[in-house]
Amino acid sequence: MTTEDQLDAARNGDRRALARLLSSIERGDDASHDLNRVVFGQVGGAYTVGITGAPGAGKSTLTSSAVGAARRRGERVSVLAIDPSSPFSGGALLGDRTRMNDHALDDGVFIRSMATRGHLGGLALATREAIRLLDAVGFPWVLVETVGVGQVEVEVAGAADTTVVVVNPGWGDAVQANKAGLMEIADVFVVNKADRDGASQTVHDIEGMLDLTRGHGEQGWRPPVVPTVGTTGEGADALWEAIGAHRDHLTSSGDLDRRRQQRLREELALVVEQRIRAEAEARLGTARREQIERDLLTGVLDPWSAADQILGA
């Protein structure tokens, strides 16, 4: 079956065909390059929402609740649950799909756990390509849930139009927040598990940090702070309304186009980096690389000189 045949099948609701196409993107193989060329001009403007926060914040249950809120409005939704890669199989470890069983039989929802596997560009590039594919097969909403707040997760969240940062009561002080980069990337804050003690204080603390942060984000937009209880769905509709309000703001201000253009520039840099790495691997050869690495480890070469030799090959 050709790439075009699989795309047609995916558009017609064949989930196995869509899963195969996503697996190709995860591998970053030649077929995925052909796929990206085909779908690039076929995207319909799907809106992407990144959901990130510390491990244990309840992102998966919150994402499931957000999907429910979208479905109550008749929206079709896809979810990319970004998991750490297994060091043995290269596959996703967490399998967030198991936490979203409420939507397993819903034809209007597609959920996929995703890992880097062999993709030279890593999650940042693979996620962008997966979002474009889901857009091309007809999903108007793509939710991207990450497992944590490390650099990789922040980069992945940066592939979204709206970034939701999830915290819990007793979350910590402003210094910890800024270290995680959360203040810089958040368009919407969620205080999940808001039925616990300290939730109102956490909302107050975040509002206070926002008061001290001038010039955050787009002009005229202050990130709302939404209390939720992911396990019961409480606050999910308010969260979806906040996401919709941010989308309206981005659209009316022109910032949505600017954000997407910037992401394309970043994607170009990632693709160029991927191509250079692949070309260097192909031209260098195993024996020569091993010699350069030995010289590096024994102190004959410094890292910059070793890199010069690799690129010079």
Disulfide bonds with the S-S distance in Angstrom:
none
